[in-house]
């Protein structure tokens, strides 16, 4: 069991980090809502047969029918809205910057928990971590004097996607007690695709996109959505949410590496400073990084 953990962690970091790369390649030819509709549609087309084979046709259909409401909610807040916001943001910012901005999800989970889970109120170092993370967002969005207003808007769009993801995380955590993870994943892909359908029809490309854009959407759907969802739920079952959540720290550097090596994206002090501040803030805010006071030194008698 333990031997599988690093491989699963590295796989999720690799495919989720590459998702920002795939979006950046495809968004030049395919508008955000159309791109994400096809991403969700293909993911649903792959997850539905998997679920039916795994649970049996009758039970699988029944589980999907019972999960339509949470599936629709998660399809909106955990798929359709954040996916589209990130794609729109990447029309104006580098893929690595988008990955760093999206790493703020745990900070918003902490903030939303104050309202919806008062027992998990952030105080002390956790509250300091949240504030530090948002300082990092400010550095990332406006730390470079040459940053355009469109780049600031693109960064903030990805941060807004993080709010949606955090909402989906809290809601999904409540619903997994009643519904199996693969069922929720499948239902949310269907729900998200249905929500995006009318918007996608308005943004369909006038000409057939090039092979790079088409291949990027396919890879985004098959690797970054379908396969990643299955690995994620298996990892949660085998290793628990705490160890699984460590992938959050691997995504930004992984996406930055892809962007620099494959897309010739540049690195600036604002990007590196924002990365350091946000990851430190996430570590403190989520409780993964704890700073304890040094024990008092007592003098020998």
C-alpha positions in Angstrom: 0.0 0.0 0.0 2.7 2.5 1.1 4.8 1.7 -2.0 2.0 3.0 -4.3 1.8 6.4 -2.5 4.8 8.3 -4.2 3.8 7.0 -7.7 0.2 8.2 -7.3 1.3 11.5 -5.9 3.8 12.1 -8.7 1.2 11.0 -11.3 -1.4 13.5 -10.1 1.2 16.3 -9.9 2.3 15.4 -13.5 -1.1 15.3 -15.1 -2.7 18.1 -13.1 0.4 20.3 -13.6 0.2 19.5 -17.4 -3.5 20.6 -17.5 -2.4 24.2 -17.4 -0.1 23.6 -20.3 -2.9 21.9 -22.3 -5.3 24.8 -21.6 -2.7 27.3 -22.7 -2.1 25.5 -26.0 -5.8 25.0 -26.8 -7.2 28.4 -25.7 -5.7 30.2 -28.7 -8.0 28.3 -31.0 -10.9 27.1 -28.8 -12.9 29.5 -26.6 -13.1 28.6 -22.9 -16.7 27.4 -22.6 -16.4 25.3 -25.8 -13.1 23.8 -24.6 -14.4 22.9 -21.2 -17.7 21.5 -22.5 -15.8 19.0 -24.7 -13.5 18.3 -21.8 -16.4 17.4 -19.5 -18.3 15.6 -22.3 -15.4 13.3 -23.1 -14.7 12.7 -19.4 -18.4 11.8 -18.8 -18.4 9.5 -21.8 -15.4 7.6 -20.3 -16.6 7.6 -16.7 -20.1 6.4 -17.3 -19.1 3.0 -18.8 -16.4 2.6 -16.1 -19.1 3.1 -13.4 -21.6 0.8 -15.1 -19.0 -2.0 -15.3 -17.8 -1.4 -11.8 -21.2 -1.3 -10.1 -23.3 -3.2 -12.6 -25.7 -1.5 -15.1 -28.8 -1.4 -12.9 -27.0 -0.2 -9.7 -24.9 2.3 -11.6 -27.9 3.9 -13.3 -29.7 4.0 -10.0 -26.7 5.6 -8.2 -26.4 8.2 -10.9 -30.1 9.0 -10.7 -29.9 9.5 -7.0 -26.9 11.7 -7.3 -28.3 14.1 -9.8 -28.7 17.0 -7.4 -25.2 16.9 -5.8 -23.8 16.1 -9.2 -25.3 19.2 -10.7 -24.0 21.4 -7.8 -20.5 20.0 -8.1 -20.7 20.1 -11.9 -21.2 23.9 -11.6 -18.9 24.8 -8.7 -16.2 22.2 -9.1 -16.0 21.9 -12.9 -17.9 24.2 -15.2 -17.2 27.5 -13.4 -13.6 27.0 -12.3 -12.6 25.3 -15.5 -13.9 28.1 -17.6 -12.4 30.8 -15.4 -9.0 29.2 -15.5 -9.2 28.9 -19.3 -10.2 32.5 -19.7 -7.5 33.6 -17.3 -4.9 31.7 -19.4 -5.8 33.9 -22.4 -4.0 36.7 -20.5 -1.4 35.0 -18.2 1.2 32.2 -18.5 0.2 28.7 -17.5 2.7 28.7 -14.6 1.2 31.8 -13.2 -2.3 30.3 -13.4 -1.1 27.2 -11.5 0.3 29.4 -8.7 -2.8 31.4 -8.4 -4.9 28.2 -8.3 -2.8 26.9 -5.4 -4.8 29.3 -3.2 -7.7 26.7 -3.0 -6.8 25.6 0.6 -6.8 29.2 1.8 -10.4 29.7 0.7 -11.3 26.4 2.2 -10.1 27.7 5.5 -12.0 31.0 5.0 -15.2 29.3 4.0 -14.9 26.9 6.9 -15.2 29.9 9.3 -18.8 30.4 8.0 -19.8 26.8 7.4 -17.7 25.0 10.0 -17.2 27.4 13.0 -15.4 24.6 14.9 -12.5 24.9 12.3 -12.1 28.6 12.8 -8.6 29.8 11.7 -6.6 31.4 14.5 -2.9 32.1 15.2 -0.5 30.8 12.7 -3.3 29.4 10.5 -4.8 32.9 10.2 -1.3 34.3 9.5 -0.9 31.8 6.7 -4.1 32.9 5.1 -3.0 36.5 5.2 0.4 35.6 3.9 -1.1 33.7 1.0 -3.2 36.7 -0.1 -0.1 38.8 0.0 1.4 36.3 -2.4 -1.6 36.7 -4.7 -1.0 40.5 -4.7 2.7 40.0 -5.5 1.8 37.5 -8.3 -0.8 39.8 -9.8 0.8 43.1 -9.6 4.4 42.6 -8.5 5.9 43.2 -11.9 5.6 46.9 -13.0 5.1 45.8 -16.6 2.1 43.7 -15.7 -1.0 44.7 -17.8 -4.5 45.2 -16.5 -5.5 42.2 -18.5 -2.9 40.0 -16.8 -4.2 41.2 -13.4 -7.7 40.3 -14.5 -6.5 36.9 -15.7 -4.8 36.2 -12.4 -7.9 37.2 -10.4 -10.1 35.0 -12.6 -8.0 32.0 -11.6 -8.2 33.1 -7.9 -12.0 33.3 -8.3 -11.8 29.7 -9.7 -10.1 28.8 -6.5 -13.1 30.1 -4.5 -15.3 27.8 -6.6 -13.1 24.8 -6.0 -13.0 25.5 -2.3 -16.8 25.6 -2.2 -16.9 22.4 -4.1 -14.4 20.8 -1.8 -16.5 21.6 1.3 -19.8 20.5 -0.4 -18.3 17.4 -1.8 -16.9 16.4 1.6 -20.4 16.5 3.0 -21.9 14.5 0.1 -19.2 11.7 0.0 -20.8 10.4 3.2 -24.0 9.5 1.2 -22.6 8.9 -2.3 -19.6 7.0 -3.6 -16.7 9.1 -5.0 -16.8 7.7 -8.5 -20.5 8.3 -8.7 -20.1 11.9 -7.7 -17.3 12.4 -10.2 -19.3 10.9 -13.0 -22.5 12.9 -12.1 -20.5 16.1 -11.8 -19.0 15.7 -15.2 -22.5 15.2 -16.7 -23.9 18.1 -14.8 -21.0 20.4 -15.7 -21.3 19.5 -19.4 -25.1 20.2 -19.4 -24.6 23.6 -17.8 -21.9 24.6 -20.3 -23.7 23.3 -23.4 -25.7 26.5 -24.3 -22.6 28.7 -23.8 -20.4 26.3 -25.8 -22.8 26.4 -28.7 -22.3 30.2 -28.8 -18.5 29.8 -28.8 -18.0 27.0 -31.2 -14.9 27.6 -33.4 -15.8 28.7 -36.9 -13.1 26.4 -38.4 -11.7 23.1 -37.3 -8.9 23.7 -34.7 -5.4 22.5 -35.4 -4.3 19.1 -34.2 -2.3 20.5 -31.2 -5.5 22.2 -29.8 -7.6 19.1 -30.4 -4.9 16.8 -28.8 -4.6 19.2 -25.9 -8.3 19.0 -25.1 -8.3 15.2 -25.5 -5.3 14.9 -23.1 -6.9 17.4 -20.7 -10.0 15.2 -20.6 -8.5 11.7 -20.6 -5.5 12.3 -18.4 -6.2 15.5 -16.4 -9.9 14.7 -15.7 -10.9 11.0 -16.2 -7.8 9.1 -15.2 -6.9 11.6 -12.5 -10.3 11.4 -10.9 -10.0 7.6 -10.6 -6.4 7.8 -9.2 -7.5 10.5 -6.8 -10.4 8.5 -5.3 -8.2 5.4 -5.0 -5.5 7.4 -3.4 -8.0 8.9 -0.9 -9.1 5.4 0.0 -5.6 4.0 0.4 -3.7 6.9 1.9 -6.3 9.4 3.3 -7.0 13.0 2.5 -4.1 14.5 4.5 -1.4 12.7 2.5 -3.3 13.2 -0.7 -3.5 16.9 -0.2 0.3 17.2 -0.4 -0.1 17.3 -4.2 -1.1 20.9 -3.8 2.5 21.8 -3.2 3.8 20.0 -6.3 1.4 21.5 -8.9 2.8 25.0 -9.2 6.5 24.1 -9.6 5.4 21.3 -12.0 3.3 23.6 -14.1 6.1 26.2 -14.0 8.6 23.6 -15.3 6.3 22.6 -18.2 5.7 26.3 -19.1 9.4 27.2 -19.1 10.6 24.2 -20.9 7.8 23.6 -23.4 6.2 27.0 -23.9 9.2 29.3 -23.3 7.4 31.1 -20.5 9.6 33.4 -18.5 10.3 33.5 -14.8 10.2 36.8 -12.9 10.9 37.8 -9.3 7.1 38.5 -8.9 6.3 34.9 -10.1 8.9 33.3 -7.8 8.0 35.6 -4.9 4.3 34.9 -5.3 4.9 31.2 -5.5 7.0 31.2 -2.2 4.4 33.3 -0.3 1.4 31.4 -1.5 2.9 28.0 -0.8 4.1 29.1 2.7 0.6 30.6 3.3 -1.0 27.3 2.2 1.3 25.4 4.5 0.5 27.5 7.5 -3.2 28.1 6.7 -4.0 24.4 6.1 -2.1 23.3 9.3 0.4 21.2 7.3 3.2 23.5 8.4 3.4 24.2 12.1 5.6 26.7 13.8 6.0 25.9 17.5 7.5 28.1 20.1 10.9 27.1 21.3 10.9 25.5 24.7 12.1 27.8 27.5 15.7 27.3 28.5 16.0 26.5 32.2 19.2 27.1 34.1 20.8 24.3 36.0 20.8 24.8 39.8 
